[in-house]
């Protein structure tokens, strides 16, 4: 997977084991961050959360520098009104570069495209679901389909829907300002998922491409990509921590 293949592809870079980074590795990665990012990481009470925050922000910077001749510590970010991070002071070489970030226990994902909005979500599927999240946040059609699944399949199908819904609202850049019950995903065994919208939600199903993956047996991943002509191939690659934190 080579960065020069953008904009004809979408890329997802994965890194496992951020929580296991040694103190010396974290010090090196933290040196790439701005003071505000280091301060934010320091607010976490648990060491594993501090490590994941530092590695995630450093990985984002290192990943973006694969696509433009910008030093990792030189990237500047802003957040939109809904909290999504975006590039600020974009150099000409990075024009149109879009990214999205997701992290969960044991895995970080950075998705990159050019001239198309993109969203990614990754979830650790072994975590306990202590209340009816689907009933609160899924559309009626999604809840119905989930409840029709065999009991042993329902946890995995839940994460099919959850990661897809997260990837879509992140690609839109609006987060939970979008009512989750107003759009429905349709899982297809013979093809990628599709989406439909309630009349109150102003969007076009043909505007979006979706892809899913299993980065590990414990992690479900979904990517949402804005369509502008043909669908993009989605390439997923894993990076070892030693490669990033050298």
PyMOL commands that set and color helices and strands:
alter all, ss='L'
color gray80, all
select helices_A, chain A and resi 3-5+18-20+23-30+35-42+47-64+72-74+92-94+133-137+140-148+151-172+175-177+180-182+205-207+241-244
alter helices_A, ss='H'
color red, helices_A
select strands_A, chain A and resi 9-16+76-79+85-88+97-104+107-114+118-124+183-186+194-197+208-216+219-226+233-239
alter strands_A, ss='S'
color yellow, strands_A
deselect
rebuild
show_as cartoon
